Amino acid sequence: MPELVEHPCSFTGCTSTVLGWEAKCQFCNVVLCDVHDNENNHECCRLARLEHDERNEAMYKVKQATREKNLNHILEQIKTHQAALEKEISTIRPGHTCSLIIPQLEDLIKSKWYAGFNVHFLITFEDDVDWLLRVRQPYGPSPPQEISDIVMTIEVTTLNFLKANGVSVPGAWLPKHLEDVNCNTSARLPFDYFIYEFVEGKPLKINKNLYKPIELPPNELRKFVEEYAKIQIQLFPTYLLNTPKLDLYPRLPVTPKTFESVQ
């Protein structure tokens, strides 16, 4: 619910807040109110006046620098709290010990184990079981902690509910401070995270433009439609029969009859 969160203006001494999706600059993540969002206080405003190609190149460099800054910040936090995280994760599998793998910044960027919101770190156990630590990226001012906690709880609950109903998703675990109501909140770590199973797969590179058709070879397109239909068929009865409180209704509902039409 980013559109409902008020973000404080980052200009020194300003008490104004900015509401909505556009509160943070999409390139540098700074938050400035209408009064202070100008070329004197915000470099991206000046760059926006450049010619098309020059502007795109400059904005890309700003976005890249911001991304690296955020990722490096996360890496430093994970390194600082590595022992605490490994201890907590090991308690989920009593009798087993784990190692949290923390890559160098360059290796993390190459791995693509991050996206718009989260960064993933590999967790390995001595018996060759692999899990993942999912950490939320720090994009400027964060929403109130209560909202972040609710979002994580919903995500973990949804994953476990879907898995219990036969959908191919990883099982997940909340951090101890959210799982145990009696846990000392002063021991909570300074970032949002949860743990889930590592599910191997092969990424499918497709055109993600909402206004353009999916461009794949005929055999790959057919498989894509079939796999999509299978998941929707799994979700549909799950939603109707078992989830009066969880809104899992698919955007593009597919029934068994629809699936038969693509065979």
N, C-alpha and C positions, 0 to 999 in steps of 0.2 A: 504493500500500500504506500509506495513512495509519494503519490500525489496527495496524501493526507498528512505527511510529515513536514513540520516547519524546521527549516535549517537556519541557523544564525548566520548573519552576514559576517564574513571574516575580516572586514575592514576594522582596524583598531578603534575601539571606542564606540562603534555603531551597535545599537541595540535592536535593529530591525531584523526581521526574519523573512525568509523566502519560502513560499509554499509551492509544491508541485514537482512534476517530473523534470522541468527545466531549471530547477534551483541550482544544480551543479553544472558547471561547464563540462561538456562532453569530452573535452580534450585535456584539460588540466585539473578538473574536479574541484576548482575553487568555487566558493559560494559568495556572491556579492548581490546586494540589493539593487534596485533600480537607480538609486542615487549614486552608488559607488561603482557600478558596473560600466566602466568607461576605459578609454585607452590609457589614462594616467595610472589606473590601479590594476588593470587586467590586460596582460600582454596579448591574449587571444583576440581582443577587440581590435587591436592594431593589425594583427595578422589577417583578420577577416577582410581588410581593405585592400589587400594585395591582389594582383591578377590571378586568374584561376589556377594555373599550374604552380605558380610560386606559392600561392596560398595553400594549396593542397599539400605540397611538400613540407612547408613550414608547420602546418597543423599536424601532419603525420609525425614529425620529429617531436613536437610537444607531447602528443599522445604516447609515443614510444617512451619518452623520458619519464612521463608520469607512471606508465605501466611498470617500468623497471624500478622506479622508486617504491611503488607499492609492493612489488614482489620481494624486493630486497628487505623491506620492513618486515614482511611476513617471515622471511627466512631467518632474520635475526631473532624474532620472537620465538619461533619454533626451536631454534638452537638453545635459547635461554631456558626454555621450559621442556626440553627434550626428555629429561629424566622423569619429570612429573607425568608427562604424557605416556611414556612407556610403562610406568607403574600403573597408571589408571587403566590403560588398554589391557595389560596382562591380567587384571582382576576380572575382566569379562570372560577370559578363558583360563580358569584356575588350573594350575599345574603346567602352564606353558609360559615361555618367555618370548618377548617380541623385541624387534629392533625397528626404530623409526628411521627411515632413510631420508636424509636431508641433502638434496643436491646443491651444487653451486648455482649461482644465478644464471650463468650462461647455459648450463645443462637444463635447468628448469624451463628456460625460454625455448630451447630446442625441443624439449619433450612435449610441449603443448599440453601439459597436465594442468592447465588453467584455462578459464574462459572469462566471460564478462563479470562473473560474480565470485567464483570460488577458485581455490588452488587445492590440488590433491598431492598427498605425500604417501608413498608406499610404506606399508607396515608388513614386515615379514616375521613369521614364527619359525621356531626350530624344526617343526614338522612339515615345512613347505606350504603352510597355509598363508595366504596373502590377504590383507585387508587394506583399506584406504582411510586416511585421515582427511576429512574435507574441511577446509578453513575458508571463512568468508574474507574477501578482500576488503581492505580499508579505503573505501572511496570517499574521501573527505568526511564531513560530519556524518555520523551514523544516526539511524533512528533511535528512539528511546529503547533501552535494553529490554523493557517488557515486551515490546513489539518483536525484537529480534528473537527473544526466547520463544515466543508463541510461534513464529515462523518456523524455527528449527524443530519444535515439537510436532507441528503439523507435518513437516517433511518426513521426519522419522516415522511417525505414526502411519502416514500414508504408505511409505515403502513397506513397512512390516505387514500392513493390512493387505496390500496387493500380493505380496509374496505368499501370505497365508491362504490366499484365494487362487493360487496357481499362476499368477502373472510372473514372468521372468524378470524380476528385479532383485537387487541385493537386499539382504537383511541389514538393519541399521540399529545403532545404539546411541542414545543421548549421552552427553557428558555427565559425569557423576553429579555435578551441582544441579542439574535439571532432573535427573532420574531419581535422586534421593532427596525427599523434602527435608530430611533432617541433616543434610550435608551443610557444613560450614561454608556459607557463601563468600567469606573472606578469602577462601582458598581458590576461588574461581580464577581461571587464567584470563589475561587481558585481550582475548580474541574469541570469536564465535566459531565453534567447530562441532562436528560429530563424527562417529566412526561407522563405516559400513564395509560389507564384503566386497572383495575385488571380483568382478565378473568380467571375464575375458571376452573380447569381441574384436571385430574389424570395423573401423569407421567407414561409413559410406559417404564419399564426397559427392554432394549434390548441390545444385543451385538453390540457395536459400532465399532468393528474391521472391517476395510474396506476389509480385506482379508478373512473374515469368513462369512458364511451365517447367516442370522437372525434366531435365534433359539427361536421359540415360539410354544405353543400348536396349533394344526391345526385351531381351531376356532378363536384364537387370531391373528394368522398369516393372516387368511382370512380378519378379520376386519381391521387389519393394512393395508393390500393391498387396501381394499375398500376405507378407509379414505384417504390414500395417493392418490389414483386415483381421488377421488372427488376434492381434493385440486388442483391437476394438471389440471383437466378439467376446474376449475374456473380460473386458471392462464393463460391457453392457449389462450382463446379468449380475455382475458384482455390484454395480451401482443400484440396479433396480431392487435386488433382494436383500442386500446386506448393509447398505450405507445410508441410512436415513439422515446422518449428520455430516457425512463427508461428500462434498460436491466433486465427484469424479466423472461427471457426465462428459463424454468426449465431444470435442468441437465438431467432428464430422462423424456422427454415429453410423456404424456399419453393422448390419444384421447378418445372420447366417445366409439369408437369401442373396444379399449383396455379394458375399464372399463366393457363393456358387457361380455367380455371373462372370467371375474373372478366371474360372478354371477352364 
